[in-house]
Amino acid sequence: MNLRLITNKDQLDLKKVYFDAIQSIDQRIYNKDQKRAWSSLAWINSDFEKSIVKGNGWLIKDKEKIIAFASRYPQNRIALLYCKGKSQRKGYGTKLLYKLENEAKKEGIDLLYTEASLISYRLFLKHDWEIKSKEKVIINKIFFERYKMTKILNN
């Protein structure tokens, strides 16, 4: 397993991981229409690209293939945290979350925030993040629920 900084050259592979991660979600949590609407953002959402190009991100490779990645953008927000379906629940999300938190601490950031999906919010809770509110958003005309979450970083 290899952890390294994201570069602009990784964009296409990161989009593939993002797409796979969403398509792999159990249909009891997000239905087919939700998964289609959400995963399409990899290809049509400028915020995704900003989070990769302008953000501070890390990826994990296994056998030369990217299997997970995470990014902060802006610097105090965890914008992306995704693992390929076959790589989920193996500690990669935790490793990336710790890396992002530790890098933020080094930069003097006291508070991180995110909008966590119905899948990822449990990972954040497990690592001392707090739910501030639940919200409903619309992505490509489809409703989603997610959690606004924060974590105070102790320096």
N, CA and C atoms as a LAMMPS dump frame, in Angstrom:
ITEM: TIMESTEP
0
ITEM: NUMBER OF ATOMS
465
ITEM: BOX BOUNDS ff ff ff
-5.0000000000000000e+02 5.0000000000000000e+02
-5.0000000000000000e+02 5.0000000000000000e+02
-5.0000000000000000e+02 5.0000000000000000e+02
ITEM: ATOMS id mol type element x y z
1 1 1 N 0.844 -1.184 0
2 1 2 C 0 0 0
3 1 3 C 0.883 1.239 0
4 2 1 N 0.513 2.213 -0.811
5 2 2 C 1.303 3.408 -0.997
6 2 3 C 0.428 4.642 -0.795
7 3 1 N 0.811 5.525 0.128
8 3 2 C 0.105 6.782 0.383
9 3 3 C 0.94 7.911 -0.21
10 4 1 N 0.306 8.745 -1.061
11 4 2 C 1.031 9.866 -1.64
12 4 3 C 0.082 11.016 -1.962
13 5 1 N 0.68 12.184 -2.184
14 5 2 C -0.086 13.364 -2.56
15 5 3 C -0.765 13.163 -3.911
16 6 1 N -1.937 13.746 -4.061
17 6 2 C -2.647 13.748 -5.342
18 6 3 C -1.981 14.767 -6.263
19 7 1 N -1.855 14.412 -7.537
20 7 2 C -1.365 15.34 -8.553
21 7 3 C -2.441 15.515 -9.627
22 8 1 N -2.272 16.522 -10.461
23 8 2 C -3.239 16.754 -11.541
24 8 3 C -3.347 15.557 -12.478
25 9 1 N -2.277 14.79 -12.614
26 9 2 C -2.276 13.619 -13.494
27 9 3 C -3.232 12.525 -13.01
28 10 1 N -3.629 12.591 -11.741
29 10 2 C -4.478 11.553 -11.155
30 10 3 C -5.97 11.756 -11.409
31 11 1 N -6.356 12.883 -11.997
32 11 2 C -7.773 13.248 -12.084
33 11 3 C -8.671 12.152 -12.65
34 12 1 N -8.318 11.597 -13.789
35 12 2 C -9.178 10.589 -14.41
36 12 3 C -9.32 9.359 -13.508
37 13 1 N -8.227 8.901 -12.939
38 13 2 C -8.284 7.73 -12.063
39 13 3 C -9.103 8.018 -10.801
40 14 1 N -9.023 9.24 -10.287
41 14 2 C -9.808 9.592 -9.101
42 14 3 C -11.298 9.622 -9.423
43 15 1 N -11.622 10.097 -10.602
44 15 2 C -13.026 10.088 -11.027
45 15 3 C -13.552 8.658 -11.114
46 16 1 N -12.725 7.753 -11.574
47 16 2 C -13.124 6.34 -11.663
48 16 3 C -13.338 5.739 -10.272
49 17 1 N -12.474 6.092 -9.32
50 17 2 C -12.648 5.611 -7.939
51 17 3 C -13.938 6.169 -7.357
52 18 1 N -14.171 7.445 -7.535
53 18 2 C -15.384 8.128 -7.064
54 18 3 C -16.628 7.431 -7.62
55 19 1 N -16.64 7.22 -8.934
56 19 2 C -17.774 6.575 -9.593
57 19 3 C -17.996 5.168 -9.035
58 20 1 N -16.931 4.394 -8.929
59 20 2 C -17.026 3.027 -8.411
60 20 3 C -17.523 3.01 -6.964
61 21 1 N -17.006 3.916 -6.152
62 21 2 C -17.4 3.964 -4.738
63 21 3 C -18.905 4.179 -4.601
64 22 1 N -19.428 5.075 -5.378
65 22 2 C -20.862 5.386 -5.291
66 22 3 C -21.702 4.256 -5.88
67 23 1 N -21.296 3.732 -7.011
68 23 2 C -22.053 2.648 -7.622
69 23 3 C -22.052 1.381 -6.763
70 24 1 N -21.083 1.24 -5.877
71 24 2 C -20.969 0.058 -5.016
72 24 3 C -21.838 0.125 -3.76
73 25 1 N -22.463 1.271 -3.512
74 25 2 C -23.269 1.443 -2.303
75 25 3 C -24.496 0.538 -2.345
76 26 1 N -24.807 -0.05 -1.222
77 26 2 C -25.985 -0.906 -1.072
78 26 3 C -27.244 -0.122 -1.449
79 27 1 N -28.098 -0.714 -2.276
80 27 2 C -29.319 -0.035 -2.738
81 27 3 C -30.339 0.204 -1.627
82 28 1 N -30.128 -0.414 -0.479
83 28 2 C -31.027 -0.123 0.643
84 28 3 C -30.691 1.235 1.26
85 29 1 N -29.504 1.756 0.989
86 29 2 C -29.087 3.049 1.536
87 29 3 C -29.329 4.157 0.522
88 30 1 N -28.831 3.963 -0.69
89 30 2 C -29.093 4.884 -1.795
90 30 3 C -29.613 4.066 -2.965
91 31 1 N -30.756 4.485 -3.506
92 31 2 C -31.353 3.722 -4.609
93 31 3 C -30.626 3.984 -5.929
94 32 1 N -31.051 3.285 -6.948
95 32 2 C -30.422 3.34 -8.261
96 32 3 C -30.387 4.767 -8.825
97 33 1 N -31.488 5.494 -8.708
98 33 2 C -31.548 6.864 -9.222
99 33 3 C -30.608 7.789 -8.455
100 34 1 N -30.555 7.615 -7.145
101 34 2 C -29.642 8.432 -6.341
102 34 3 C -28.188 8.151 -6.717
103 35 1 N -27.853 6.884 -6.869
104 35 2 C -26.476 6.528 -7.218
105 35 3 C -26.104 7.071 -8.603
106 36 1 N -27.023 7.029 -9.537
107 36 2 C -26.77 7.547 -10.883
108 36 3 C -26.554 9.065 -10.826
109 37 1 N -27.43 9.764 -10.111
110 37 2 C -27.317 11.224 -10.012
111 37 3 C -26.008 11.636 -9.339
112 38 1 N -25.692 10.972 -8.246
113 38 2 C -24.502 11.32 -7.466
114 38 3 C -23.214 10.977 -8.222
115 39 1 N -23.132 9.775 -8.757
116 39 2 C -21.895 9.358 -9.428
117 39 3 C -21.621 10.171 -10.692
118 40 1 N -22.648 10.712 -11.312
119 40 2 C -22.447 11.52 -12.515
120 40 3 C -21.668 12.801 -12.221
121 41 1 N -21.641 13.221 -10.963
122 41 2 C -20.916 14.442 -10.608
123 41 3 C -19.419 14.332 -10.879
124 42 1 N -18.901 13.136 -10.92
125 42 2 C -17.476 12.96 -11.227
126 42 3 C -17.148 13.552 -12.593
127 43 1 N -18.097 13.51 -13.491
128 43 2 C -17.837 13.922 -14.869
129 43 3 C -18.334 15.329 -15.169
130 44 1 N -19.267 15.858 -14.364
131 44 2 C -19.888 17.14 -14.733
132 44 3 C -19.794 18.22 -13.666
133 45 1 N -19.136 17.961 -12.554
134 45 2 C -19.133 18.913 -11.447
135 45 3 C -17.788 19.623 -11.337
136 46 1 N -17.791 20.931 -11.533
137 46 2 C -16.541 21.69 -11.441
138 46 3 C -16.001 21.708 -10.009
139 47 1 N -16.877 21.575 -9.005
140 47 2 C -16.413 21.532 -7.614
141 47 3 C -15.55 20.293 -7.356
142 48 1 N -15.873 19.194 -8.001
143 48 2 C -15.051 17.987 -7.878
144 48 3 C -13.636 18.292 -8.37
145 49 1 N -13.543 18.885 -9.538
146 49 2 C -12.229 19.187 -10.097
147 49 3 C -11.474 20.209 -9.253
148 50 1 N -12.168 21.216 -8.739
149 50 2 C -11.518 22.191 -7.857
150 50 3 C -10.943 21.51 -6.633
151 51 1 N -11.698 20.569 -6.081
152 51 2 C -11.239 19.862 -4.876
153 51 3 C -9.978 19.062 -5.147
154 52 1 N -9.812 18.61 -6.376
155 52 2 C -8.618 17.852 -6.747
156 52 3 C -7.47 18.797 -7.114
157 53 1 N -7.746 19.763 -7.975
158 53 2 C -6.699 20.64 -8.502
159 53 3 C -6.229 21.668 -7.472
160 54 1 N -7.168 22.284 -6.764
161 54 2 C -6.813 23.343 -5.82
162 54 3 C -6.712 22.839 -4.382
163 55 1 N -7.247 21.672 -4.131
164 55 2 C -7.273 21.146 -2.771
165 55 3 C -5.964 20.508 -2.348
166 56 1 N -5.978 20.039 -1.118
167 56 2 C -4.838 19.336 -0.538
168 56 3 C -5.3 17.902 -0.341
169 57 1 N -4.831 16.996 -1.195
170 57 2 C -5.361 15.645 -1.151
171 57 3 C -4.305 14.557 -1.183
172 58 1 N -4.744 13.398 -0.743
173 58 2 C -3.9 12.208 -0.657
174 58 3 C -4.632 11.033 -1.273
175 59 1 N -3.858 10.099 -1.777
176 59 2 C -4.461 8.888 -2.327
177 59 3 C -3.698 7.668 -1.832
178 60 1 N -4.362 6.526 -1.937
179 60 2 C -3.749 5.25 -1.587
180 60 3 C -3.774 4.378 -2.831
181 61 1 N -2.601 3.813 -3.134
182 61 2 C -2.469 2.899 -4.263
183 61 3 C -2.167 1.505 -3.729
184 62 1 N -2.68 0.526 -4.436
185 62 2 C -2.366 -0.869 -4.165
186 62 3 C -2.07 -1.513 -5.509
187 63 1 N -0.895 -2.083 -5.638
188 63 2 C -0.472 -2.698 -6.91
189 63 3 C -0.628 -1.716 -8.068
190 64 1 N -0.167 -0.488 -7.841
191 64 2 C -0.144 0.573 -8.853
192 64 3 C -1.534 1.089 -9.268
193 65 1 N -2.581 0.675 -8.568
194 65 2 C -3.92 1.192 -8.867
195 65 3 C -4.419 1.999 -7.682
196 66 1 N -5.027 3.147 -7.973
197 66 2 C -5.599 3.983 -6.914
198 66 3 C -6.853 3.299 -6.398
199 67 1 N -6.921 3.12 -5.071
200 67 2 C -8.08 2.455 -4.477
201 67 3 C -8.86 3.366 -3.534
202 68 1 N -8.256 4.496 -3.13
203 68 2 C -8.934 5.405 -2.213
204 68 3 C -8.272 6.777 -2.291
205 69 1 N -9.04 7.823 -1.984
206 69 2 C -8.475 9.167 -1.959
207 69 3 C -9.333 10.077 -1.093
208 70 1 N -8.723 11.184 -0.687
209 70 2 C -9.423 12.19 0.111
210 70 3 C -8.785 13.543 -0.16
211 71 1 N -9.6 14.598 0.002
212 71 2 C -9.113 15.936 -0.287
213 71 3 C -9.773 16.962 0.617
214 72 1 N -8.989 17.996 0.971
215 72 2 C -9.514 19.167 1.678
216 72 3 C -9.603 20.322 0.698
217 73 1 N -10.76 20.932 0.612
218 73 2 C -10.943 22.141 -0.184
219 73 3 C -12.247 22.802 0.207
220 74 1 N -12.234 24.059 0.615
221 74 2 C -11.033 24.796 0.969
222 74 3 C -10.278 24.099 2.107
223 75 1 N -9.251 24.722 2.595
224 75 2 C -8.324 24.054 3.509
225 75 3 C -8.96 23.526 4.792
226 76 1 N -10.077 24.081 5.215
227 76 2 C -10.717 23.627 6.459
228 76 3 C -11.934 22.734 6.223
229 77 1 N -12.074 22.222 5.015
230 77 2 C -13.228 21.369 4.682
231 77 3 C -12.757 20.065 4.04
232 78 1 N -13.248 18.967 4.555
233 78 2 C -13.016 17.691 3.879
234 78 3 C -14.081 17.589 2.799
235 79 1 N -13.614 17.701 1.568
236 79 2 C -14.52 17.761 0.423
237 79 3 C -14.784 16.387 -0.177
238 80 1 N -13.764 15.538 -0.194
239 80 2 C -13.875 14.228 -0.828
240 80 3 C -13.208 13.175 0.043
241 81 1 N -13.853 12.024 0.166
242 81 2 C -13.28 10.866 0.87
243 81 3 C -13.969 9.627 0.291
244 82 1 N -13.261 8.92 -0.588
245 82 2 C -13.864 7.81 -1.318
246 82 3 C -12.912 6.628 -1.437
247 83 1 N -13.484 5.425 -1.344
248 83 2 C -12.742 4.17 -1.546
249 83 3 C -13.502 3.335 -2.566
250 84 1 N -12.759 2.68 -3.443
251 84 2 C -13.401 1.758 -4.39
252 84 3 C -14.216 0.733 -3.6
253 85 1 N -15.265 0.242 -4.205
254 85 2 C -16.155 -0.698 -3.536
255 85 3 C -15.449 -1.875 -2.893
256 86 1 N -14.532 -2.508 -3.613
257 86 2 C -13.831 -3.687 -3.086
258 86 3 C -12.814 -3.34 -2.011
259 87 1 N -12.505 -2.061 -1.865
260 87 2 C -11.517 -1.628 -0.864
261 87 3 C -12.157 -0.996 0.368
262 88 1 N -13.478 -0.972 0.407
263 88 2 C -14.167 -0.35 1.541
264 88 3 C -14.108 -1.247 2.775
265 89 1 N -14.165 -0.586 3.922
266 89 2 C -14.194 -1.241 5.232
267 89 3 C -12.896 -2.026 5.504
268 90 1 N -11.78 -1.463 5.027
269 90 2 C -10.476 -2.088 5.254
270 90 3 C -9.494 -1.114 5.903
271 91 1 N -9.999 0.028 6.385
272 91 2 C -9.159 0.985 7.093
273 91 3 C -8.57 2.095 6.239
274 92 1 N -8.818 2.078 4.941
275 92 2 C -8.244 3.115 4.072
276 92 3 C -8.87 4.483 4.345
277 93 1 N -10.178 4.524 4.571
278 93 2 C -10.842 5.787 4.89
279 93 3 C -10.292 6.386 6.172
280 94 1 N -10.078 5.545 7.171
281 94 2 C -9.514 6.008 8.441
282 94 3 C -8.114 6.561 8.231
283 95 1 N -7.308 5.855 7.472
284 95 2 C -5.934 6.302 7.209
285 95 3 C -5.936 7.674 6.52
286 96 1 N -6.794 7.845 5.536
287 96 2 C -6.881 9.115 4.824
288 96 3 C -7.425 10.231 5.714
289 97 1 N -8.421 9.912 6.526
290 97 2 C -8.98 10.907 7.432
291 97 3 C -7.923 11.391 8.416
292 98 1 N -7.179 10.472 9.001
293 98 2 C -6.088 10.859 9.907
294 98 3 C -5.063 11.741 9.199
295 99 1 N -4.72 11.388 7.973
296 99 2 C -3.738 12.166 7.224
297 99 3 C -4.235 13.592 7.01
298 100 1 N -5.49 13.735 6.592
299 100 2 C -6.042 15.07 6.366
300 100 3 C -6.1 15.872 7.661
301 101 1 N -6.511 15.228 8.749
302 101 2 C -6.579 15.918 10.034
303 101 3 C -5.194 16.347 10.496
304 102 1 N -4.211 15.472 10.391
305 102 2 C -2.854 15.794 10.832
306 102 3 C -2.229 16.895 9.985
307 103 1 N -2.455 16.872 8.692
308 103 2 C -1.941 17.932 7.821
309 103 3 C -2.595 19.271 8.18
310 104 1 N -3.897 19.255 8.457
311 104 2 C -4.596 20.487 8.852
312 104 3 C -4.025 21.037 10.159
313 105 1 N -3.764 20.157 11.119
314 105 2 C -3.163 20.589 12.388
315 105 3 C -1.82 21.265 12.144
316 106 1 N -0.988 20.662 11.306
317 106 2 C 0.329 21.231 10.994
318 106 3 C 0.208 22.621 10.383
319 107 1 N -0.885 22.853 9.658
320 107 2 C -1.114 24.147 9.014
321 107 3 C -1.773 25.155 9.955
322 108 1 N -2.038 24.741 11.19
323 108 2 C -2.639 25.649 12.172
324 108 3 C -4.145 25.768 12.086
325 109 1 N -4.777 24.831 11.418
326 109 2 C -6.24 24.839 11.307
327 109 3 C -6.828 24.228 12.577
328 110 1 N -7.773 24.94 13.202
329 110 2 C -8.354 24.508 14.473
330 110 3 C -9.649 23.719 14.323
331 111 1 N -10.334 23.897 13.197
332 111 2 C -11.645 23.276 13.006
333 111 3 C -11.781 22.809 11.566
334 112 1 N -12.226 21.571 11.394
335 112 2 C -12.557 21.046 10.078
336 112 3 C -14.06 20.832 10.004
337 113 1 N -14.597 20.939 8.808
338 113 2 C -16.008 20.62 8.604
339 113 3 C -16.166 19.796 7.339
340 114 1 N -17.323 19.147 7.23
341 114 2 C -17.635 18.349 6.049
342 114 3 C -19.141 18.183 5.933
343 115 1 N -19.559 17.681 4.801
344 115 2 C -20.937 17.232 4.599
345 115 3 C -20.817 15.735 4.318
346 116 1 N -21.249 14.926 5.253
347 116 2 C -21.037 13.474 5.169
348 116 3 C -22.299 12.759 4.699
349 117 1 N -22.09 11.786 3.848
350 117 2 C -23.19 10.981 3.317
351 117 3 C -23.725 10.021 4.376
352 118 1 N -24.797 9.343 4.038
353 118 2 C -25.351 8.325 4.931
354 118 3 C -24.395 7.153 5.097
355 119 1 N -23.419 7.057 4.22
356 119 2 C -22.394 6.019 4.311
357 119 3 C -21.24 6.482 5.191
358 120 1 N -20.72 7.667 4.925
359 120 2 C -19.475 8.095 5.57
360 120 3 C -19.641 8.698 6.96
361 121 1 N -20.825 9.153 7.319
362 121 2 C -20.948 9.853 8.596
363 121 3 C -20.549 8.968 9.78
364 122 1 N -20.733 7.673 9.686
365 122 2 C -20.341 6.779 10.787
366 122 3 C -18.824 6.754 10.976
367 123 1 N -18.087 6.806 9.874
368 123 2 C -16.631 6.881 9.951
369 123 3 C -16.211 8.148 10.692
370 124 1 N -16.831 9.258 10.346
371 124 2 C -16.494 10.517 11.013
372 124 3 C -16.859 10.466 12.498
373 125 1 N -18.03 9.943 12.818
374 125 2 C -18.427 9.832 14.231
375 125 3 C -17.432 8.987 15.018
376 126 1 N -16.981 7.912 14.421
377 126 2 C -16.028 7.007 15.063
378 126 3 C -14.724 7.726 15.421
379 127 1 N -14.43 8.807 14.71
380 127 2 C -13.187 9.548 14.923
381 127 3 C -13.445 10.938 15.508
382 128 1 N -14.457 10.995 16.362
383 128 2 C -14.748 12.168 17.201
384 128 3 C -15.259 13.397 16.463
385 129 1 N -15.863 13.206 15.32
386 129 2 C -16.545 14.299 14.644
387 129 3 C -17.941 14.426 15.251
388 130 1 N -18.521 15.599 15.157
389 130 2 C -19.864 15.849 15.69
390 130 3 C -20.823 16.228 14.572
391 131 1 N -22.03 15.715 14.675
392 131 2 C -23.088 16.104 13.747
393 131 3 C -23.63 17.45 14.206
394 132 1 N -23.639 18.417 13.309
395 132 2 C -24.208 19.736 13.608
396 132 3 C -25.653 19.811 13.144
397 133 1 N -25.949 19.189 12.007
398 133 2 C -27.323 19.155 11.51
399 133 3 C -27.436 18.137 10.387
400 134 1 N -28.657 17.723 10.156
401 134 2 C -28.957 16.87 9.015
402 134 3 C -29.581 17.791 7.969
403 135 1 N -29.237 17.564 6.729
404 135 2 C -29.8 18.422 5.691
405 135 3 C -30.232 17.593 4.488
406 136 1 N -31.114 18.192 3.709
407 136 2 C -31.533 17.587 2.451
408 136 3 C -30.992 18.453 1.327
409 137 1 N -30.425 17.787 0.328
410 137 2 C -29.901 18.485 -0.843
411 137 3 C -30.457 17.828 -2.091
412 138 1 N -30.394 18.562 -3.179
413 138 2 C -30.843 18.037 -4.464
414 138 3 C -29.632 17.951 -5.381
415 139 1 N -29.412 16.773 -5.921
416 139 2 C -28.353 16.55 -6.899
417 139 3 C -29.008 16.012 -8.157
418 140 1 N -28.869 16.743 -9.248
419 140 2 C -29.482 16.333 -10.52
420 140 3 C -30.958 15.95 -10.358
421 141 1 N -31.685 16.798 -9.635
422 141 2 C -33.136 16.674 -9.424
423 141 3 C -33.532 15.508 -8.518
424 142 1 N -32.565 14.955 -7.785
425 142 2 C -32.827 13.839 -6.878
426 142 3 C -32.486 14.279 -5.452
427 143 1 N -33.373 13.955 -4.489
428 143 2 C -33.152 14.329 -3.088
429 143 3 C -32.183 13.373 -2.386
430 144 1 N -31.341 13.966 -1.54
431 144 2 C -30.391 13.221 -0.711
432 144 3 C -30.411 13.798 0.697
433 145 1 N -30.133 12.948 1.664
434 145 2 C -29.912 13.414 3.03
435 145 3 C -28.43 13.249 3.331
436 146 1 N -27.899 14.191 4.101
437 146 2 C -26.515 14.112 4.533
438 146 3 C -26.375 14.863 5.85
439 147 1 N -25.19 14.782 6.424
440 147 2 C -24.937 15.387 7.722
441 147 3 C -23.852 16.45 7.619
442 148 1 N -24.134 17.617 8.172
443 148 2 C -23.095 18.629 8.339
444 148 3 C -22.371 18.265 9.629
445 149 1 N -21.042 18.147 9.535
446 149 2 C -20.265 17.674 10.681
447 149 3 C -19.026 18.554 10.868
448 150 1 N -18.548 18.597 12.114
449 150 2 C -17.335 19.349 12.42
450 150 3 C -16.466 18.569 13.396
451 151 1 N -15.192 18.966 13.422
452 151 2 C -14.276 18.43 14.403
453 151 3 C -13.298 19.521 14.804
454 152 1 N -13.164 19.732 16.116
455 152 2 C -12.164 20.648 16.628
456 152 3 C -10.863 19.876 16.721
457 153 1 N -9.821 20.455 16.137
458 153 2 C -8.511 19.805 16.139
459 153 3 C -7.688 20.363 17.306
460 154 1 N -7.211 19.489 18.154
461 154 2 C -6.386 19.914 19.274
462 154 3 C -4.932 19.955 18.834
463 155 1 N -4.331 21.103 18.95
464 155 2 C -2.936 21.245 18.528
465 155 3 C -1.979 20.837 19.62
